[in-house]
């Protein structure tokens, strides 16, 4: 689970500010996309398009990989989700319904998106087919409200809203 959610506020480090500059440039400037393996590509495309207003950018197949079919959906803000499907893909050995349990599996835990209006955004993803995991509420970090939902494949999605005066590395 993210450090600013349901953690002990005394563990927060006010000295840490990711906006500080260093002598050398970082190897990456921003996250471009997250890749998610899905059970049904069309269902996933429909969900992520409706839930987050993503637009199809590119569709492709890699025949030597099983075959694998993929679609990249991009937001107006520039971030993207790459949805990938192989007919021989398998379910995880165990899928956990709660964020704090998801870390029992190594690797991808959840996708977190910063939103302008938490309650409206949460209702939008529920209307698109997400299921409730943790309804909107205050986080341990005093500048954050958050919520969790699960996409149609059970992947955890976190939405956060940072209050205008909050600092989490970049302005809200």
C-alpha positions as CSV (number, residue, x, y, z in Angstrom):
1,X,0.0,0.0,0.0
2,X,1.2,3.5,-0.7
3,X,3.1,5.1,2.2
4,X,0.6,7.9,2.6
5,X,-2.4,5.6,3.0
6,X,-3.3,4.0,6.3
7,X,0.2,4.4,7.7
8,X,1.3,5.9,11.0
9,X,1.5,9.6,10.4
10,X,4.6,9.7,12.7
11,X,6.4,7.6,10.0
12,X,6.0,10.4,7.4
13,X,9.2,12.1,6.5
14,X,8.6,15.9,6.1
15,X,12.2,16.3,4.9
16,X,11.5,14.2,1.8
17,X,10.4,16.3,-1.2
18,X,10.7,14.5,-4.6
19,X,10.7,17.9,-6.3
20,X,14.2,18.6,-5.1
21,X,16.9,18.7,-7.8
22,X,20.1,16.7,-7.9
23,X,23.4,17.2,-9.7
24,X,22.5,14.7,-12.5
25,X,19.3,14.3,-14.4
26,X,17.1,11.3,-13.6
27,X,17.0,8.5,-16.1
28,X,13.2,9.0,-16.6
29,X,11.1,12.1,-16.6
30,X,7.6,10.6,-16.2
31,X,5.7,7.4,-16.3
32,X,4.3,6.7,-19.7
33,X,2.1,3.6,-19.2
34,X,1.3,0.6,-17.1
35,X,0.8,-2.8,-18.8
36,X,-2.0,-5.0,-17.5
37,X,-2.7,-8.6,-18.6
38,X,-6.5,-9.1,-19.0
39,X,-8.8,-12.0,-19.4
40,X,-11.0,-10.3,-22.1
41,X,-9.4,-7.5,-24.2
42,X,-12.7,-6.0,-25.4
43,X,-14.2,-5.9,-21.9
44,X,-11.0,-4.2,-20.6
45,X,-10.9,-1.7,-23.4
46,X,-14.6,-0.8,-22.8
47,X,-14.0,-0.5,-19.1
48,X,-10.8,1.6,-19.1
49,X,-12.2,3.9,-21.9
50,X,-15.4,4.6,-20.0
51,X,-13.9,4.7,-16.5
52,X,-11.0,7.1,-17.3
53,X,-11.9,8.7,-20.6
54,X,-9.0,6.9,-22.3
55,X,-8.7,6.9,-26.1
56,X,-7.4,4.1,-28.2
57,X,-4.0,5.0,-29.5
58,X,-2.7,1.8,-31.0
59,X,-3.7,-1.8,-31.4
60,X,-1.3,-4.6,-32.3
61,X,-0.6,-8.3,-32.2
62,X,2.6,-10.3,-31.5
63,X,2.0,-13.6,-33.1
64,X,5.3,-15.2,-31.9
65,X,4.2,-14.5,-28.3
66,X,1.4,-16.9,-28.0
67,X,-0.3,-14.9,-29.8
68,X,-0.6,-11.8,-27.7
69,X,-3.0,-9.0,-28.7
70,X,-2.7,-5.5,-27.1
71,X,-4.3,-2.1,-27.1
72,X,-2.7,1.1,-25.8
73,X,-5.3,3.6,-24.4
74,X,-4.0,7.1,-23.6
75,X,-5.4,9.9,-21.5
76,X,-5.6,13.6,-22.6
77,X,-2.9,14.2,-19.9
78,X,-0.5,11.8,-21.6
79,X,-0.4,8.7,-19.4
80,X,-1.5,5.4,-20.8
81,X,-2.7,1.8,-20.1
82,X,-1.5,-1.0,-22.2
83,X,-4.0,-3.8,-22.1
84,X,-2.6,-7.2,-23.1
85,X,-4.3,-10.5,-23.7
86,X,-3.0,-14.0,-24.4
87,X,-5.5,-16.9,-24.8
88,X,-3.2,-19.1,-22.6
89,X,-2.8,-16.6,-19.8
90,X,-3.7,-17.9,-16.3
91,X,-5.2,-16.3,-13.2
92,X,-2.8,-15.4,-10.4
93,X,-2.3,-18.1,-7.8
94,X,-4.1,-15.9,-5.4
95,X,-5.9,-12.6,-5.9
96,X,-6.5,-10.4,-2.9
97,X,-9.5,-8.1,-2.6
98,X,-8.0,-5.6,-0.2
99,X,-4.9,-3.3,-1.0
100,X,-3.1,-4.3,2.2
101,X,-3.4,-8.0,1.3
102,X,-2.4,-7.4,-2.4
103,X,1.2,-6.9,-1.3
104,X,1.4,-10.6,-0.4
105,X,1.9,-11.1,-4.1
106,X,5.1,-9.7,-5.4
107,X,5.0,-7.4,-8.5
108,X,2.0,-5.2,-9.6
109,X,-0.1,-4.2,-6.6
110,X,-2.3,-1.5,-7.9
111,X,-2.6,1.4,-10.4
112,X,-3.0,4.8,-8.6
113,X,-4.4,7.8,-10.4
114,X,-4.5,11.3,-9.1
115,X,-7.9,12.9,-9.8
116,X,-9.5,16.3,-9.5
117,X,-12.8,15.2,-7.9
118,X,-12.5,11.9,-5.9
119,X,-16.2,11.3,-5.4
120,X,-17.2,12.0,-9.0
121,X,-14.3,9.9,-10.4
122,X,-15.1,7.0,-8.1
123,X,-18.8,7.0,-9.2
124,X,-17.6,7.2,-12.9
125,X,-15.4,4.1,-12.6
126,X,-18.2,2.2,-10.7
127,X,-20.7,3.1,-13.4
128,X,-18.2,1.8,-16.0
129,X,-18.1,-1.6,-14.2
130,X,-15.6,-1.4,-11.4
131,X,-16.5,-2.9,-8.0
132,X,-16.1,-1.2,-4.6
133,X,-13.1,-2.1,-2.5
134,X,-12.6,0.9,-0.3
135,X,-15.0,3.8,-0.6
136,X,-13.8,7.4,-0.7
137,X,-12.4,8.7,2.6
138,X,-9.5,10.4,4.3
139,X,-6.0,8.9,4.1
140,X,-3.4,9.0,6.8
141,X,-1.6,11.7,4.9
142,X,-3.5,14.9,5.9
143,X,-3.6,16.3,2.4
144,X,-5.0,13.2,0.7
145,X,-8.4,11.5,0.2
146,X,-8.4,8.2,-1.5
147,X,-10.5,5.2,-2.7
148,X,-10.0,1.8,-4.1
149,X,-12.0,-0.2,-6.7
150,X,-11.3,-3.3,-8.8
151,X,-11.5,-3.5,-12.6
152,X,-13.5,-6.3,-14.2
153,X,-10.5,-8.6,-13.9
154,X,-10.0,-7.8,-10.2
155,X,-7.0,-5.5,-10.6
156,X,-6.9,-2.9,-7.9
157,X,-7.3,0.7,-8.9
158,X,-6.6,3.5,-6.4
159,X,-7.8,7.1,-6.9
160,X,-6.4,9.9,-4.8
161,X,-7.2,13.6,-4.5
162,X,-4.6,15.9,-3.0
163,X,-5.9,19.0,-1.4
164,X,-4.8,22.2,-3.1
165,X,-2.4,23.0,-0.3
166,X,-1.0,19.5,-0.1
167,X,2.5,18.4,-1.1
168,X,3.2,15.0,-2.5
169,X,6.0,15.8,-4.8
170,X,4.1,17.8,-7.5
171,X,1.1,20.2,-7.3
172,X,-2.4,18.7,-7.3
